[in-house]
Amino acid sequence: MSTIDSEIKSKFVNDQHRFVTNLVFTANWVQNAFTEHLKPFGISSQQYNILRILKGLGDWVAMSEVKDGLLEKAPNATRLTDKLLKKKLIERNRSEVDRRVVYVRISKVGLKLVNDVNQQESVIQTAMEKHLTAKDAKYASEILDKFRG
């Protein structure tokens, strides 16, 4: 198992500095691995995030509700949904009461794609199963919550 010290090949001021560096390094590793995992499906991680939210919400929801649930607060959510619409992964309707309100939902094609993504094992899943117990994952999550205050 490689450590952040051997990956970065740098001296750290203290353990807190090492933690933050490791956090950023690991977040980038996870993001890159997930991007590679999604490549065969032809979607980005941001697009997957929108599909994941819509799957969880079920039926028609206001686009503002989708934006609230995004992991990465992207100002380009409209552009992302336009791409998903072109791929027939979502459906979109405007409110008849207020034309500024846009409703979206996942399509059957989108639902199948999300299920296919979730079925295919990823490098991230393999690493989690191989190197972390459920207890480790819970503890790490608690530390991250504590770090954010």
MIPABA-502563 format. One record per residue (C-alpha): residue in three letters; residue number from 1; x, y, z. Coordinates in steps of 0.2 Angstrom, whole numbers. Layout:
N
<rec><residuo>ALA</residuo><num>NUM</num><x>X</x><y>Y</y><z>Z</z></rec>
...
//
This chain:
149
<rec><residuo>MET</residuo><num>1</num><x>0</x><y>0</y><z>0</z></rec>
<rec><residuo>SER</residuo><num>2</num><x>7</x><y>17</y><z>-5</z></rec>
<rec><residuo>THR</residuo><num>3</num><x>6</x><y>31</y><z>7</z></rec>
<rec><residuo>ILE</residuo><num>4</num><x>3</x><y>50</y><z>3</z></rec>
<rec><residuo>ASP</residuo><num>5</num><x>22</x><y>53</y><z>8</z></rec>
<rec><residuo>SER</residuo><num>6</num><x>28</x><y>41</y><z>-6</z></rec>
<rec><residuo>GLU</residuo><num>7</num><x>15</x><y>47</y><z>-18</z></rec>
<rec><residuo>ILE</residuo><num>8</num><x>19</x><y>66</y><z>-16</z></rec>
<rec><residuo>LYS</residuo><num>9</num><x>37</x><y>64</y><z>-11</z></rec>
<rec><residuo>SER</residuo><num>10</num><x>36</x><y>79</y><z>-1</z></rec>
<rec><residuo>LYS</residuo><num>11</num><x>39</x><y>85</y><z>17</z></rec>
<rec><residuo>PHE</residuo><num>12</num><x>23</x><y>90</y><z>27</z></rec>
<rec><residuo>VAL</residuo><num>13</num><x>22</x><y>103</y><z>40</z></rec>
<rec><residuo>ASN</residuo><num>14</num><x>12</x><y>93</y><z>51</z></rec>
<rec><residuo>ASP</residuo><num>15</num><x>-1</x><y>79</y><z>51</z></rec>
<rec><residuo>GLN</residuo><num>16</num><x>-15</x><y>91</y><z>48</z></rec>
<rec><residuo>HIS</residuo><num>17</num><x>-6</x><y>97</y><z>32</z></rec>
<rec><residuo>ARG</residuo><num>18</num><x>-3</x><y>78</y><z>27</z></rec>
<rec><residuo>PHE</residuo><num>19</num><x>-22</x><y>75</y><z>30</z></rec>
<rec><residuo>VAL</residuo><num>20</num><x>-28</x><y>89</y><z>19</z></rec>
<rec><residuo>THR</residuo><num>21</num><x>-15</x><y>85</y><z>5</z></rec>
<rec><residuo>ASN</residuo><num>22</num><x>-21</x><y>66</y><z>6</z></rec>
<rec><residuo>LEU</residuo><num>23</num><x>-39</x><y>72</y><z>5</z></rec>
<rec><residuo>VAL</residuo><num>24</num><x>-36</x><y>82</y><z>-11</z></rec>
<rec><residuo>PHE</residuo><num>25</num><x>-25</x><y>68</y><z>-18</z></rec>
<rec><residuo>THR</residuo><num>26</num><x>-38</x><y>55</y><z>-14</z></rec>
<rec><residuo>ALA</residuo><num>27</num><x>-53</x><y>65</y><z>-20</z></rec>
<rec><residuo>ASN</residuo><num>28</num><x>-44</x><y>67</y><z>-37</z></rec>
<rec><residuo>TRP</residuo><num>29</num><x>-40</x><y>49</y><z>-38</z></rec>
<rec><residuo>VAL</residuo><num>30</num><x>-58</x><y>44</y><z>-35</z></rec>
<rec><residuo>GLN</residuo><num>31</num><x>-64</x><y>57</y><z>-48</z></rec>
<rec><residuo>ASN</residuo><num>32</num><x>-52</x><y>51</y><z>-61</z></rec>
<rec><residuo>ALA</residuo><num>33</num><x>-57</x><y>33</y><z>-58</z></rec>
<rec><residuo>PHE</residuo><num>34</num><x>-75</x><y>37</y><z>-59</z></rec>
<rec><residuo>THR</residuo><num>35</num><x>-73</x><y>47</y><z>-75</z></rec>
<rec><residuo>GLU</residuo><num>36</num><x>-64</x><y>31</y><z>-82</z></rec>
<rec><residuo>HIS</residuo><num>37</num><x>-78</x><y>20</y><z>-76</z></rec>
<rec><residuo>LEU</residuo><num>38</num><x>-91</x><y>31</y><z>-85</z></rec>
<rec><residuo>LYS</residuo><num>39</num><x>-82</x><y>33</y><z>-102</z></rec>
<rec><residuo>PRO</residuo><num>40</num><x>-90</x><y>17</y><z>-109</z></rec>
<rec><residuo>PHE</residuo><num>41</num><x>-107</x><y>24</y><z>-105</z></rec>
<rec><residuo>GLY</residuo><num>42</num><x>-104</x><y>41</y><z>-114</z></rec>
<rec><residuo>ILE</residuo><num>43</num><x>-108</x><y>52</y><z>-99</z></rec>
<rec><residuo>SER</residuo><num>44</num><x>-99</x><y>63</y><z>-87</z></rec>
<rec><residuo>SER</residuo><num>45</num><x>-99</x><y>62</y><z>-69</z></rec>
<rec><residuo>GLN</residuo><num>46</num><x>-110</x><y>77</y><z>-68</z></rec>
<rec><residuo>GLN</residuo><num>47</num><x>-122</x><y>70</y><z>-80</z></rec>
<rec><residuo>TYR</residuo><num>48</num><x>-122</x><y>54</y><z>-70</z></rec>
<rec><residuo>ASN</residuo><num>49</num><x>-125</x><y>64</y><z>-54</z></rec>
<rec><residuo>ILE</residuo><num>50</num><x>-141</x><y>72</y><z>-62</z></rec>
<rec><residuo>LEU</residuo><num>51</num><x>-147</x><y>55</y><z>-67</z></rec>
<rec><residuo>ARG</residuo><num>52</num><x>-144</x><y>48</y><z>-50</z></rec>
<rec><residuo>ILE</residuo><num>53</num><x>-154</x><y>62</y><z>-42</z></rec>
<rec><residuo>LEU</residuo><num>54</num><x>-168</x><y>59</y><z>-54</z></rec>
<rec><residuo>LYS</residuo><num>55</num><x>-169</x><y>41</y><z>-51</z></rec>
<rec><residuo>GLY</residuo><num>56</num><x>-170</x><y>44</y><z>-32</z></rec>
<rec><residuo>LEU</residuo><num>57</num><x>-183</x><y>57</y><z>-34</z></rec>
<rec><residuo>GLY</residuo><num>58</num><x>-194</x><y>46</y><z>-45</z></rec>
<rec><residuo>ASP</residuo><num>59</num><x>-206</x><y>57</y><z>-54</z></rec>
<rec><residuo>TRP</residuo><num>60</num><x>-206</x><y>75</y><z>-61</z></rec>
<rec><residuo>VAL</residuo><num>61</num><x>-196</x><y>87</y><z>-51</z></rec>
<rec><residuo>ALA</residuo><num>62</num><x>-192</x><y>105</y><z>-53</z></rec>
<rec><residuo>MET</residuo><num>63</num><x>-175</x><y>108</y><z>-60</z></rec>
<rec><residuo>SER</residuo><num>64</num><x>-171</x><y>119</y><z>-44</z></rec>
<rec><residuo>GLU</residuo><num>65</num><x>-173</x><y>103</y><z>-34</z></rec>
<rec><residuo>VAL</residuo><num>66</num><x>-161</x><y>94</y><z>-44</z></rec>
<rec><residuo>LYS</residuo><num>67</num><x>-148</x><y>108</y><z>-43</z></rec>
<rec><residuo>ASP</residuo><num>68</num><x>-150</x><y>107</y><z>-24</z></rec>
<rec><residuo>GLY</residuo><num>69</num><x>-145</x><y>89</y><z>-24</z></rec>
<rec><residuo>LEU</residuo><num>70</num><x>-129</x><y>90</y><z>-34</z></rec>
<rec><residuo>LEU</residuo><num>71</num><x>-113</x><y>85</y><z>-27</z></rec>
<rec><residuo>GLU</residuo><num>72</num><x>-103</x><y>97</y><z>-37</z></rec>
<rec><residuo>LYS</residuo><num>73</num><x>-113</x><y>114</y><z>-37</z></rec>
<rec><residuo>ALA</residuo><num>74</num><x>-112</x><y>117</y><z>-56</z></rec>
<rec><residuo>PRO</residuo><num>75</num><x>-119</x><y>132</y><z>-63</z></rec>
<rec><residuo>ASN</residuo><num>76</num><x>-121</x><y>123</y><z>-80</z></rec>
<rec><residuo>ALA</residuo><num>77</num><x>-135</x><y>111</y><z>-74</z></rec>
<rec><residuo>THR</residuo><num>78</num><x>-146</x><y>118</y><z>-89</z></rec>
<rec><residuo>ARG</residuo><num>79</num><x>-132</x><y>113</y><z>-101</z></rec>
<rec><residuo>LEU</residuo><num>80</num><x>-130</x><y>96</y><z>-93</z></rec>
<rec><residuo>THR</residuo><num>81</num><x>-148</x><y>93</y><z>-94</z></rec>
<rec><residuo>ASP</residuo><num>82</num><x>-149</x><y>98</y><z>-112</z></rec>
<rec><residuo>LYS</residuo><num>83</num><x>-136</x><y>85</y><z>-116</z></rec>
<rec><residuo>LEU</residuo><num>84</num><x>-145</x><y>72</y><z>-106</z></rec>
<rec><residuo>LEU</residuo><num>85</num><x>-161</x><y>77</y><z>-116</z></rec>
<rec><residuo>LYS</residuo><num>86</num><x>-152</x><y>74</y><z>-133</z></rec>
<rec><residuo>LYS</residuo><num>87</num><x>-147</x><y>57</y><z>-127</z></rec>
<rec><residuo>LYS</residuo><num>88</num><x>-165</x><y>53</y><z>-122</z></rec>
<rec><residuo>LEU</residuo><num>89</num><x>-159</x><y>50</y><z>-104</z></rec>
<rec><residuo>ILE</residuo><num>90</num><x>-171</x><y>62</y><z>-97</z></rec>
<rec><residuo>GLU</residuo><num>91</num><x>-188</x><y>71</y><z>-101</z></rec>
<rec><residuo>ARG</residuo><num>92</num><x>-192</x><y>89</y><z>-98</z></rec>
<rec><residuo>ASN</residuo><num>93</num><x>-207</x><y>100</y><z>-97</z></rec>
<rec><residuo>ARG</residuo><num>94</num><x>-211</x><y>118</y><z>-93</z></rec>
<rec><residuo>SER</residuo><num>95</num><x>-224</x><y>123</y><z>-80</z></rec>
<rec><residuo>GLU</residuo><num>96</num><x>-240</x><y>129</y><z>-87</z></rec>
<rec><residuo>VAL</residuo><num>97</num><x>-242</x><y>140</y><z>-73</z></rec>
<rec><residuo>ASP</residuo><num>98</num><x>-225</x><y>148</y><z>-73</z></rec>
<rec><residuo>ARG</residuo><num>99</num><x>-215</x><y>146</y><z>-89</z></rec>
<rec><residuo>ARG</residuo><num>100</num><x>-199</x><y>149</y><z>-79</z></rec>
<rec><residuo>VAL</residuo><num>101</num><x>-201</x><y>133</y><z>-70</z></rec>
<rec><residuo>VAL</residuo><num>102</num><x>-194</x><y>118</y><z>-78</z></rec>
<rec><residuo>TYR</residuo><num>103</num><x>-198</x><y>100</y><z>-73</z></rec>
<rec><residuo>VAL</residuo><num>104</num><x>-187</x><y>85</y><z>-77</z></rec>
<rec><residuo>ARG</residuo><num>105</num><x>-188</x><y>66</y><z>-74</z></rec>
<rec><residuo>ILE</residuo><num>106</num><x>-177</x><y>51</y><z>-79</z></rec>
<rec><residuo>SER</residuo><num>107</num><x>-183</x><y>42</y><z>-94</z></rec>
<rec><residuo>LYS</residuo><num>108</num><x>-183</x><y>23</y><z>-96</z></rec>
<rec><residuo>VAL</residuo><num>109</num><x>-167</x><y>24</y><z>-106</z></rec>
<rec><residuo>GLY</residuo><num>110</num><x>-159</x><y>34</y><z>-92</z></rec>
<rec><residuo>LEU</residuo><num>111</num><x>-165</x><y>22</y><z>-79</z></rec>
<rec><residuo>LYS</residuo><num>112</num><x>-157</x><y>8</y><z>-88</z></rec>
<rec><residuo>LEU</residuo><num>113</num><x>-141</x><y>17</y><z>-90</z></rec>
<rec><residuo>VAL</residuo><num>114</num><x>-140</x><y>21</y><z>-72</z></rec>
<rec><residuo>ASN</residuo><num>115</num><x>-143</x><y>3</y><z>-67</z></rec>
<rec><residuo>ASP</residuo><num>116</num><x>-130</x><y>-3</y><z>-80</z></rec>
<rec><residuo>VAL</residuo><num>117</num><x>-117</x><y>9</y><z>-72</z></rec>
<rec><residuo>ASN</residuo><num>118</num><x>-121</x><y>3</y><z>-55</z></rec>
<rec><residuo>GLN</residuo><num>119</num><x>-120</x><y>-15</y><z>-60</z></rec>
<rec><residuo>GLN</residuo><num>120</num><x>-102</x><y>-14</y><z>-68</z></rec>
<rec><residuo>GLU</residuo><num>121</num><x>-89</x><y>-16</y><z>-55</z></rec>
<rec><residuo>SER</residuo><num>122</num><x>-77</x><y>-1</y><z>-53</z></rec>
<rec><residuo>VAL</residuo><num>123</num><x>-59</x><y>2</y><z>-47</z></rec>
<rec><residuo>ILE</residuo><num>124</num><x>-67</x><y>12</y><z>-33</z></rec>
<rec><residuo>GLN</residuo><num>125</num><x>-78</x><y>-2</y><z>-27</z></rec>
<rec><residuo>THR</residuo><num>126</num><x>-64</x><y>-15</y><z>-29</z></rec>
<rec><residuo>ALA</residuo><num>127</num><x>-53</x><y>-3</y><z>-18</z></rec>
<rec><residuo>MET</residuo><num>128</num><x>-66</x><y>-1</y><z>-5</z></rec>
<rec><residuo>GLU</residuo><num>129</num><x>-70</x><y>-20</y><z>-4</z></rec>
<rec><residuo>LYS</residuo><num>130</num><x>-51</x><y>-24</y><z>-3</z></rec>
<rec><residuo>HIS</residuo><num>131</num><x>-45</x><y>-11</y><z>8</z></rec>
<rec><residuo>LEU</residuo><num>132</num><x>-59</x><y>-4</y><z>19</z></rec>
<rec><residuo>THR</residuo><num>133</num><x>-71</x><y>-12</y><z>31</z></rec>
<rec><residuo>ALA</residuo><num>134</num><x>-88</x><y>-5</y><z>34</z></rec>
<rec><residuo>LYS</residuo><num>135</num><x>-81</x><y>1</y><z>51</z></rec>
<rec><residuo>ASP</residuo><num>136</num><x>-66</x><y>10</y><z>42</z></rec>
<rec><residuo>ALA</residuo><num>137</num><x>-78</x><y>18</y><z>30</z></rec>
<rec><residuo>LYS</residuo><num>138</num><x>-90</x><y>24</y><z>44</z></rec>
<rec><residuo>TYR</residuo><num>139</num><x>-75</x><y>31</y><z>54</z></rec>
<rec><residuo>ALA</residuo><num>140</num><x>-68</x><y>40</y><z>39</z></rec>
<rec><residuo>SER</residuo><num>141</num><x>-85</x><y>48</y><z>34</z></rec>
<rec><residuo>GLU</residuo><num>142</num><x>-86</x><y>54</y><z>52</z></rec>
<rec><residuo>ILE</residuo><num>143</num><x>-69</x><y>62</y><z>51</z></rec>
<rec><residuo>LEU</residuo><num>144</num><x>-74</x><y>71</y><z>35</z></rec>
<rec><residuo>ASP</residuo><num>145</num><x>-90</x><y>77</y><z>43</z></rec>
<rec><residuo>LYS</residuo><num>146</num><x>-80</x><y>83</y><z>58</z></rec>
<rec><residuo>PHE</residuo><num>147</num><x>-67</x><y>92</y><z>46</z></rec>
<rec><residuo>ARG</residuo><num>148</num><x>-81</x><y>102</y><z>37</z></rec>
<rec><residuo>GLY</residuo><num>149</num><x>-88</x><y>107</y><z>54</z></rec>
//
